[in-house]
């Protein structure tokens, strides 16, 4: 019987289809270009291969091609009737994700992994900054990701994909030395692995080793296909190192060359959140002339995220629409309030208060921004994403403190961050806070 790379049986009589499927899964797990073509070839070799169909459906979903994703998921369900129990369960879990049933998917995935711990694709959907745990609304998702990795670690050993995510999970849980060492090990095991490069970039960022992060990515990225869906986000990481060094023009050039929404081949959630967050950071740092970029990003957000519901997109929607003065933010806040009233807003009030705090800040109401952002930061983890992504709201609060003449509060916030990691930007803000207090 044909098997996947983790020695799990595949219901296909075609060795070529199985080989293409293994290639597709490896591309997905390494965030490498080529998964779509690999799954398409697997389906061409064996049109009845359920797992190839659900793998392709998942890629359609990531690219926000909802109709295609749901149609292929439905087809995979039909084809799985003749597959093994493991494959049937795998298809159902992936279909639940595609059909926007995250709670069903999480419960089913956890049970599935107890029986089939080496089903790496199922484990993968729980992990990462955009995984089911991160977007569950729970405040302890970083700990949950590490816990499930450790629970199943004995089944993976030195597997390149697993070591990648174990390392990143340690990093996001605050175990920076362990996370960096594991991420470096994952890169040794497979250098053509954007997920490992991503995890290592986070470890370097969290340790304040900005020079190492920039050097690593500058050397590694030229070999990374620009069609791969993490390429733009890795460029965003390079831009963060430029911002920390005070190179605003360099960071803006990276935005214009790699991130701004102009026919990029990356998932819309990456394009939108990376673009809005980098422009906001540039604005906080004093960069001017960003208005055309803000209009582009706001239009992109309204096109791909026209309704409230994807809460990580919603809080970034607030960044773009607050800066363009669009009425769309009023409409989005009303939608968020309605979802909160119905108990459907997973991060709860935190998402709403973050949006309102951003709006107040953009309007020059620093006292209002402080009033809204201070309590919301306690629940900041509930919006998902990574530490590096969520830091934007803390940055905004610090600048609001400084502009409101509350240098003592800014100094305390900055001091806590500097205890965590060195940062040229935070050191500059610390000096500004000291001047603020003296005056």
C-alpha positions in Angstrom: 0.0 0.0 0.0 1.2 3.5 -0.7 2.2 5.6 2.3 3.0 9.2 3.1 6.3 10.5 4.5 5.2 9.7 8.0 4.4 6.0 7.0 0.6 6.5 7.2 -1.4 4.5 4.5 -2.7 6.3 1.5 -5.8 5.1 -0.3 -4.5 5.3 -3.9 -3.3 2.5 -6.1 -1.1 5.0 -8.1 2.5 5.2 -6.9 2.9 8.4 -9.0 -0.1 10.0 -7.3 1.3 9.1 -3.9 4.7 10.6 -4.8 3.1 13.8 -6.0 1.0 14.0 -2.8 4.1 13.6 -0.6 5.7 16.4 -2.6 2.7 18.6 -2.0 2.6 18.0 1.7 6.3 18.7 2.0 5.8 22.0 0.2 2.9 22.9 2.5 4.9 21.9 5.6 7.9 23.9 4.5 5.9 26.9 3.2 7.5 26.3 -0.2 6.2 27.0 -3.6 4.8 24.1 -5.6 2.1 22.5 -3.4 -0.7 23.5 -5.8 1.0 21.9 -8.8 1.9 18.8 -6.8 -1.7 18.2 -5.6 -3.0 18.9 -9.1 -0.7 16.2 -10.5 -1.7 13.8 -7.8 -5.4 14.3 -8.7 -4.6 13.9 -12.4 -2.9 10.6 -11.7 -5.8 9.4 -9.5 -9.0 11.4 -9.6 -10.4 9.4 -6.7 -7.5 10.3 -4.2 -9.4 12.0 -1.4 -6.4 13.4 0.5 -5.0 15.1 -2.6 -8.4 16.8 -3.0 -8.6 18.0 0.6 -5.0 19.2 0.4 -5.8 21.2 -2.7 -9.0 22.5 -1.0 -6.9 23.8 2.0 -4.7 25.8 -0.4 -7.8 27.3 -2.0 -8.9 28.3 1.5 -5.6 29.9 2.4 -5.8 32.0 -0.8 -9.4 33.0 0.1 -10.9 31.1 -2.8 -13.8 30.0 -0.7 -16.1 28.6 -3.4 -13.4 26.4 -4.8 -12.3 25.3 -1.4 -15.7 24.2 -0.3 -16.4 22.4 -3.6 -13.2 20.4 -3.3 -13.8 19.7 0.3 -17.2 18.3 -0.5 -15.7 16.1 -3.2 -13.0 14.9 -0.9 -15.7 13.8 1.6 -17.4 11.8 -1.1 -14.2 10.2 -2.2 -13.1 9.4 1.4 -16.0 7.0 1.8 -13.7 4.3 0.4 -10.6 5.4 2.4 -9.2 4.3 5.7 -10.7 5.6 9.0 -7.6 7.9 9.5 -8.1 9.5 6.0 -11.8 9.9 6.6 -11.1 11.7 9.9 -8.4 13.8 8.3 -10.8 14.9 5.5 -13.5 15.8 8.0 -11.2 17.9 10.1 -9.8 19.8 7.1 -13.3 20.3 5.8 -14.4 21.7 9.2 -11.6 24.3 8.9 -12.7 25.2 5.3 -16.3 25.5 6.4 -15.4 27.9 9.2 -16.1 25.5 12.0 -13.0 26.1 14.1 -14.3 24.7 17.4 -15.4 21.5 15.7 -12.0 21.2 14.0 -10.0 21.8 17.2 -11.9 19.1 19.1 -11.7 16.6 16.3 -8.0 17.3 15.6 -7.0 16.8 19.2 -8.9 13.5 19.4 -7.5 12.4 15.9 -3.9 13.1 17.0 -4.3 10.9 20.1 -4.9 8.0 17.7 -2.8 9.2 14.7 -0.1 11.4 16.2 2.0 11.4 13.0 -0.7 13.0 10.9 1.5 16.1 10.6 -1.0 18.1 8.5 -3.6 17.8 11.2 -1.1 18.8 13.8 0.0 21.7 11.7 -3.4 23.4 11.5 -3.4 23.8 15.3 0.0 25.5 15.3 1.6 28.8 14.2 0.6 32.4 14.4 -2.5 31.9 12.2 -3.4 28.4 13.4 -6.5 27.2 15.1 -5.1 27.7 18.6 -3.9 31.2 17.8 -7.3 32.3 16.4 -9.3 30.5 19.0 -9.6 33.6 21.2 -8.0 31.9 24.2 -5.3 33.8 26.0 -3.1 30.8 26.5 -2.7 29.7 22.9 1.1 30.0 23.0 1.3 27.6 25.9 -1.3 25.3 24.2 0.8 25.1 21.0 3.9 24.1 23.0 2.0 21.6 25.1 0.6 19.7 22.1 4.0 19.6 20.4 5.6 18.2 23.5 2.8 15.7 23.9 3.5 14.2 20.5 7.3 14.9 20.3 8.2 11.2 20.8 6.5 10.3 17.6 8.5 12.7 15.4 12.1 12.6 16.7 14.4 14.7 14.5 11.8 15.3 11.8 12.6 18.6 10.0 9.0 19.9 10.0 8.3 19.0 13.6 11.5 20.5 14.9 10.6 23.7 13.0 7.3 24.0 14.9 8.6 22.8 18.2 11.2 25.5 18.0 8.8 28.3 17.2 6.4 27.1 19.8 9.1 27.4 22.4 10.0 30.8 21.2 6.4 32.1 21.4 6.1 30.6 24.9 9.1 32.6 26.0 11.8 29.9 26.0 14.0 31.8 23.6 17.3 29.9 23.8 15.6 26.6 23.4 13.4 28.0 20.5 16.4 29.4 18.7 18.5 26.3 19.1 15.7 24.1 17.7 15.0 26.5 14.8 18.7 26.4 13.9 18.6 22.6 14.1 15.5 22.6 11.8 17.4 24.7 9.3 20.3 22.2 9.4 17.9 19.4 8.7 16.2 21.1 5.7 17.4 24.5 4.5 14.5 24.8 1.9 12.1 25.3 4.8 10.5 28.7 5.1 8.7 27.7 8.3 12.0 27.1 10.0 13.5 30.4 8.6 10.4 32.1 9.9 10.7 30.5 13.4 14.4 31.4 13.5 13.6 35.0 12.6 11.1 35.2 15.4 13.7 33.8 17.9 16.3 36.4 16.8 13.7 39.2 17.0 12.5 38.2 20.5 16.2 38.0 21.7 16.8 41.5 20.3 19.4 40.1 17.9 18.3 42.3 15.0 21.6 42.3 13.2 21.7 38.5 13.2 18.1 38.4 11.9 18.8 40.8 9.1 22.0 39.0 8.1 20.3 35.5 8.2 17.4 36.5 6.1 19.5 38.5 3.6 21.6 35.4 3.0 18.7 32.9 3.0 15.9 34.6 1.1 17.5 34.8 -2.4 17.1 31.0 -2.6 13.5 31.2 -1.5 11.0 31.3 -4.4 9.2 34.7 -4.4 6.0 32.8 -5.2 6.1 31.0 -1.9 3.4 32.3 0.5 5.8 33.3 3.3 8.2 35.3 1.2 6.4 38.7 1.7 6.1 38.0 5.4 9.8 37.2 5.7 10.5 40.5 4.0 8.3 42.1 6.7 10.7 40.7 9.2 13.6 42.3 7.4 11.7 45.6 7.5 11.4 45.3 11.3 15.1 45.1 11.6 15.4 48.3 9.5 12.9 50.1 11.6 14.8 49.1 14.8 17.9 50.7 13.2 16.0 53.9 12.4 16.2 53.2 8.7 12.7 54.3 7.8 13.4 54.7 4.1 14.8 51.2 4.0 11.8 49.8 5.6 9.5 51.7 3.3 11.5 50.4 0.3 10.9 46.8 1.5 7.2 47.5 1.8 7.1 48.9 -1.8 9.1 46.0 -3.3 7.8 43.0 -1.4 4.7 43.7 0.7 2.2 46.3 -0.7 -0.9 44.8 -2.3 0.0 44.8 -6.0 -0.7 41.4 -7.4 1.3 39.6 -4.7 1.0 35.8 -4.8 0.6 35.5 -1.0 -2.5 34.7 1.1 -4.6 37.8 1.5 -4.5 37.7 5.3 -0.7 37.9 5.1 -0.7 40.7 2.6 -3.3 42.8 4.4 -1.9 42.4 8.0 1.7 42.8 7.0 1.0 45.9 4.9 -1.2 47.6 7.5 1.1 46.8 10.4 4.3 48.0 8.7 2.7 51.2 7.6 1.4 51.8 11.1 4.9 51.2 12.5 6.3 53.6 10.0 3.8 56.2 11.0 4.7 55.8 14.7 8.3 56.3 13.7 7.5 59.6 12.0 7.5 58.6 8.3 5.4 60.9 6.2 3.9 60.7 2.7 2.2 57.3 3.4 -1.3 58.4 2.4 -1.4 56.7 -1.0 -0.2 53.5 0.6 -2.8 53.7 3.3 -5.5 54.1 0.6 -4.3 51.0 -1.2 -4.2 48.9 1.9 -7.6 50.1 3.1 -9.1 49.2 -0.3 -7.5 45.8 -0.2 -9.0 45.2 3.2 -12.4 46.2 2.1 -12.2 43.9 -0.9 -11.0 40.7 0.9 -12.4 41.3 4.4 -15.6 43.2 3.8 -17.4 41.8 6.9 -16.4 41.4 10.6 -15.5 37.9 11.7 -11.8 37.3 11.0 -10.8 39.1 14.1 -7.1 39.4 13.3 -8.1 41.0 10.0 -10.6 43.2 11.9 -8.0 44.8 14.2 -5.8 45.5 11.2 -8.8 46.8 9.3 -9.0 49.4 12.1 -5.4 50.5 11.4 -6.1 51.1 7.7 -9.5 52.7 7.9 -8.5 55.0 10.9 -5.7 56.4 8.8 -7.9 57.0 5.7 -10.8 58.5 7.6 -13.2 56.0 6.0 -16.7 55.4 7.4 -15.9 51.7 7.0 -14.5 51.7 10.5 -17.8 52.8 12.0 -19.6 50.0 10.1 -17.0 47.4 11.1 -17.3 48.4 14.8 -21.1 48.1 14.6 -20.6 44.6 13.2 -18.1 43.7 15.9 -20.5 45.0 18.6 -23.3 42.8 17.2 -21.1 39.7 17.1 -20.0 40.4 20.7 -23.6 40.7 21.8 -24.3 37.4 20.2 -21.3 35.8 21.8 -19.6 35.1 18.5 -16.6 37.4 18.9 -13.9 35.0 20.1 -11.5 37.6 21.5 -14.4 39.3 23.3 -14.3 43.0 24.0 -10.5 43.2 23.5 -10.8 43.3 19.7 -13.4 46.1 19.9 -11.4 48.1 22.4 -8.2 47.7 20.3 -10.0 49.0 17.3 -11.5 52.0 19.2 -8.1 52.7 20.8 -6.5 52.8 17.4 -9.2 55.1 16.1 -8.7 57.5 19.1 -5.0 57.6 18.5 -5.3 58.3 14.8 -7.7 61.2 15.7 -5.1 62.7 18.1 -7.1 61.7 21.2 -4.1 60.3 23.2 -6.0 60.2 26.5 -8.8 58.2 24.8 -6.3 55.9 23.2 -4.7 55.3 26.6 -8.0 54.7 28.3 -9.0 52.1 25.7 -5.6 50.4 25.1 -4.4 50.0 28.6 -7.0 47.4 29.7 -7.2 45.8 26.3 -3.4 44.9 26.4 -4.1 42.5 29.2 -6.1 40.4 26.7 -4.0 41.2 23.6 -2.9 37.6 23.1 -6.5 36.7 22.4 -6.4 38.3 18.9 -3.8 35.7 17.8 -0.8 36.2 15.6 2.7 36.3 17.0 4.4 38.4 19.7 6.1 40.4 17.0 2.8 41.1 15.3 0.9 42.0 18.5 3.7 44.3 19.7 2.2 47.0 17.5 -0.5 47.8 20.0 1.9 48.1 22.8 4.0 50.4 20.6 1.0 52.6 20.0 0.3 52.9 23.8 3.9 53.9 24.4 3.7 56.7 21.8 0.3 57.8 23.2 1.9 58.0 26.7 4.7 60.1 25.3 2.4 62.4 23.4 0.1 62.8 26.4 3.0 63.8 28.6 2.9 60.6 30.6 6.6 59.8 30.5 6.5 57.9 33.7 4.0 55.3 32.3 5.9 55.1 29.0 9.2 54.5 31.0 7.7 51.7 32.9 6.4 50.0 29.8 9.6 50.5 27.9 11.7 49.2 30.9 9.7 46.0 31.0 10.3 45.5 27.3 14.0 46.2 27.6 14.3 43.7 30.4 12.9 41.2 27.9 15.2 42.1 25.0 17.5 44.9 23.9 16.0 47.2 21.2 17.5 50.4 19.7 14.0 51.7 19.1 13.0 51.1 22.7 16.2 52.7 24.0 15.4 55.8 21.9 11.9 55.9 23.3 13.3 55.5 26.8 15.4 58.6 26.4 12.4 60.4 25.1 10.4 59.3 28.1 13.1 60.6 30.4 13.0 64.0 28.7 9.2 63.9 28.9 9.4 63.4 32.7 11.9 66.2 33.2 9.8 68.6 31.3 
